[in-house]
Amino acid sequence: EVQLVESGGGLVQPGGSLRLSCAASGFTFSSYEMNWVRQAPGKGLEWVSYISSSGSTIYYADSVKGRFTISRDNAKNSLYLQMNSLRAEDTAVYYCARVLWSGYEFLGMDVWGQGTTVTVSS
Amino acid sequence: EIVLTQSPGTLSLSPGERATLSCRASQSVSSSYLAWYQQKPGQAPRLLIYGASSRATGIPDRFSGSGSGTDFTLTISRLEPEDFAVYYCQQYGSSPPAYTFGQGTKLEIK
């Protein structure tokens, strides 16, 4: 079964740090690009960060640039999000999602984890 | 940076009716870069449509996507009880690189 499982969420004080993990199984993780997407309580989806299959290309949303770092370990079938200098507005459910491309056609984010909750509060 | 605006914010319909959801981009978007997702409470989003009009694997044919340029539409031909959810459009933009979502349309039972 193709599956993504996030972990590492929790309660953290403003200014603190947290590292999220996403464990992939059921597919060749090293062949796929990955994203982190978040959803604040009662709000819509917000794209956070992208990483290519090799890890050589990385993008961030302006809202997290300079504070968050995406990475992956293909040998461990794992995706990570290091979050530093956390703010109250970073409070959200964080999802990892597999990205599909075929040539120049974006085929969507076809596999999602169940999400892990990050709460930034004193 | 491209902004996606979805309308209406909330759509109230009855099972069996037709639903038409709109996604408007602030500048032209390649159809190849436009996707739609469904999200139910407490669940992760589910990919419905990619390439503006292609159904993802396992998606019923009552779901269809259309549009080009700045105007895109998700249509559900005959609403089933399980279709009541929030729907998001998404686009990939290259300048700057980003996978932007619309703010969502909530489809509720009338």
Interface residues (C-beta under 8 A of the other chain):
Chain A: N35 V37 G44 L45 E46 W47 Y50 Y59 A61 Y95 A97 V99 L100 Y104 E105 F106 L107 G108 M109 D110 W112 G113 Q114 G115
Chain B: S32 Y33 L34 A35 Y37 Q39 A44 P45 R46 L47 I49 Y50 G51 A56 T57 V86 Y88 Q90 Y92 P96 P97 A98 Y99 T100 F101 G102 Q103 G104
